[in-house]
Amino acid sequence: MIIIEPHIHMYSRTTDDYTAMYRAGIRACVEPSFWLGTNRRYAGTFWDYFRLILDFEPTRAERYGVDHFACVAVNPKEAEDLALANEVIEGLEPYLDHPRCVAIGEIGFNLITRHEEVVFQRQLEIAKARNMLILIHTPHDTPTVSKRMGVERILAILRELNYDEGRIILDHNTENTMDLARKRPVWAGLTVYPYSKLNPARVGDILKKWGIERTLVNSSADWGVSDPTSLPKTAEQLRSIGYSEAQIRQLLFENPMAFYRQEKRFEPRLDLPYQDPAQYQR
């Protein structure tokens, strides 16, 4: 079965990960902009990063039979330096015009602060003005932050934006937020990521309750404890609890295709050949 990975951070993965993804059936992926582990200090470092995920990463992925696309944005974890965030946003246009850019994202909340909200709303307005797809990050539940509260605030802001919510992914949902996501026509993202998000069994339970329509499952794999082949493993879990091959195909291929193909640039090449890495040895 062919799988499309709708949210993964290949900047932090190795070529062995691309090999594993290809062997497991993943033929296309989307890489949203994210925090690199430490806050950047200059606008130019953001712009260099955007160039990397838009130019270099698709070339690297293609060697391993995976068609790579990206989303560009200031991630909420770097919104507190408002002057810097605004400078980066002022320079986004060339990257949003790039043929490999299919959405603005990740944007949203991390700690649900005022600065995060300013940066979030400004990028939402850009997406609306440019008729772009939007990928929204919802905050983690912590002792001081409520994911549900963050989702409620995000949805309130989206109501004020008055934009086609069928062009928006509300990502990283859990059992505690799916009821909110299902009240609106946004696409609900479920992330299979140990410890801070979901595992395949929890995804299966959520899907049994809320269905697979307007739902995207992703790995969000990055430099943390994560697995770029978590979607094929989720498929095995779903088979074990009675999901049909047609349902699994809808969830892991047809749904991400339907969402991202609202952007005309997203035309994934699903028959790219896997090229033996030995040919690149000198």
N, C-alpha and C positions, 0 to 999 in steps of 0.2 A: 504494500500500500504506500502511495506517495503521501508525504506529510509536508505541510508548510508550517514552519516555526515562526509565529507572529511577534515574538519578543525575546531576543537573546542578545547578549553583549559579547560579540566575538572578538572585540578588541582585547579582551582578557583571556581568550582561549588559544589553544595551540592548534597546529595543523593536525595533530592526532585526533583532536576533537572533531574537525571537519571530516576526517576519515570515518570516525565512528558514526557521525550523523548520516553520512552518505550510505553507509552499510545498513543503517537502521531505517532507511527510506526517506530521510529528510532531503528535499530537493530545492527548497528555497527558504530564505529566512529574512526577517526584518530586524534591524539593530537600532533601537532608540538611543538617543543621547543620554549619558548617565554620568554620575559622579565617579571620578577615577580613584578615589580612596583618600585624596587630600584636596583641599580647596585650591583652585587655580587663582593666580594673582594678577594675570594680565589677560586682556581681551584676545590678544594674539594666540595665546595657548588654547583658548576655546576654538578659534578659527582653524588652527592647525589640526586639532582633534576632528573637527567636522570634515576637513579635507581627507583625513585618514579613513574615516568610516565611509566616506562617499567615493573615494578614488582607489585607495590601496586595498581596502578590505574586500570589495567586490572582485578585484583581480586575484587576490589570494584565495577567496572562496571558490572561484571558477575552476581553479586547478583541481579542486576536490569534488567537482560535480554539484556544487551548491550555488544557486543564484542569490546574490546578496543585495538587499536594499536597506535604506536607513531612514531614520527620522531625526530631525534637527531641532534643538531647543536648548534653553537654559534649564537644567534640572533643578527642582525645588531645593535640593540640598545645597545649592550654591546661590540662593536668592538673598541671603542676608546682607551681602555686600551689594547694596542696591545700586550704587553708582557703577560698579563693574558690570552687574547684570544688565543694566540699561545700556551700557556701552556695547555689550555683546549683542543685545537685541537690535540695536541700531545697525549692526553689521550683518544681520542674518540673511538679508535678501539674496545675495549670490548663492548661498548654500541651499536656501529654499527653492531656488530655481534649478538646482542640479537635477539631471535626469534620473539619478538614483535616490533622490529624496521623495518619499511617498507620504509623509505626514509631519506635523509638528508634534514633538514629544521626546522624552517624557516631560510633561508639565503637571503641575498640581500642588500637592502639599507634602511636606515632610514633618514639620513641627506645628503646622497650622498657625503661622505667624503673619503679622501684617505685611512684612516685606514679601513673604512668599505669595500672599494674595495679590499684591501689586504686580509681581512678575508673572504670576499665573494669568491674571486678567489681561495684561498687556499682550501676552502671546495668544490668548484666545481671540482677541480682537484682530490680530494679524491673520490668524487662521481663517476667521470669518471673512475678512476683507479679501483674502486670496482663495477662498472656497477650498481650503485644505482639510484633509483628515486630521483628527486630533487623538493623541494617546495620552491618557491622564493617569498619573501615579497617585494612588491613595496611600495615606501614611500607615506605618506599622503601628499595631497596638503596643504601647509601652506603659510603664507606670505613670507617665505624665501626658501621654497622647492617646486619644481614642480614635481608632480607625472609623468607627461609625460616625462620630462627630465630624471627622474630616469629610466623609462621603456626603453627609447631610449638607455641609457647607458648599462642597463642590457642586452638588445638584442645585442648590439655591442660586449659585453664580451662573450655572448653565441656563437656568430658567430666565434670568435677567438677560443673558446673551441673546436669547431667541434665535438659536442656530439649529440647523437640522441635526438632531441628536443621533440619527442613524449613521452619521459620519464621525461618531465619537466612540472610543473605547474607554470604559471606566475599568481600570485594571486592578489586579491584586485583591479581588473580592474574597471574602471568607463566608462562613455560615452566618456571621453576624451582620453582613451587609447585602446579601443577595436580595433580600426583600426590598431594599431601597433601590437597587439597580433595576429590578423587574417592574418597578412602578413607572419607569421611563423607557423610551425607545432606544436608549444607549446600548451598545454592545458590552456585555459583562465579561471581563477577563478573569481567569482563574490561573494562578501561578503554582506550578509544582516545584517547590524549592524547600528543602528541609529546614526545620527549626523556625524560620520566620514567616513561612507562608503555608503551603498545603503539601500533602503527599497524595499519591494516586488513589488511595482508599477514600480519603476525604473528598477528593474531586468527584469520585463515583457517587458518594452519598449526596453531595450537593446537586449533581446532575439528575439523580433520581427524583429529587424534590422539585427542582426548578426547570428541568428540561434542557435541551441542547440548542434551542433556537436563540439566535443573537448571542451566542457564547463562544469565546475563544479561550483555548487552553495553551499556556506557554510555559517555558522553563525559566525565563529571565536569568539564565545562567551567566555568571560573571566570575569575579575573582574570589567569591565566597564559596562555602560548601554548597555546590550546585552540580547539576548533571545536564549536559547538552543533549542527552538522549532520554530525557524524562518523558517526552511525549510518546515514543514507542512503548515505554514501560506503562504509561497510563493506558494506552490502547490494550495491552495485555490485561490490565486490571479490569477494564470495562468488559472485555470478552468474558472474563471469569464470573461476572455478575449478570450476564445475560444480554449485553448490548450486541446488536447485530453489526455485521461488517458495514452495512449501509449507514447505520447511525454513527459508527466510529469514523467512517470516511467523511460524513458531513461535518463532524466536530473538528477533525484534524486537517481536513483539506478544503472542503467546500466552504465552510464558514470563513476561514481566513482569506480564501480567494474572493468570496463575495464582498467582504469588508474592504480589502485593499484595492480591489479592482474598481472601486468607486473613483480611485485616482488613476487616470489613464496611463501614467508612467509604470504602473505595476502590471507588467506582462512577463511573468516569470518563465524562464527557459527551464523546463522540467526534464529535458533530455541531455543536459550537459554531461559529457563523458568524464569519468574519474580518471585523472592522469597520474600515472605511477610516479611517486615522489623521486624515485631513483633517477629519473631523467633530468632532475634539477641539480644533481650532485656534480660537482666540478672535479 
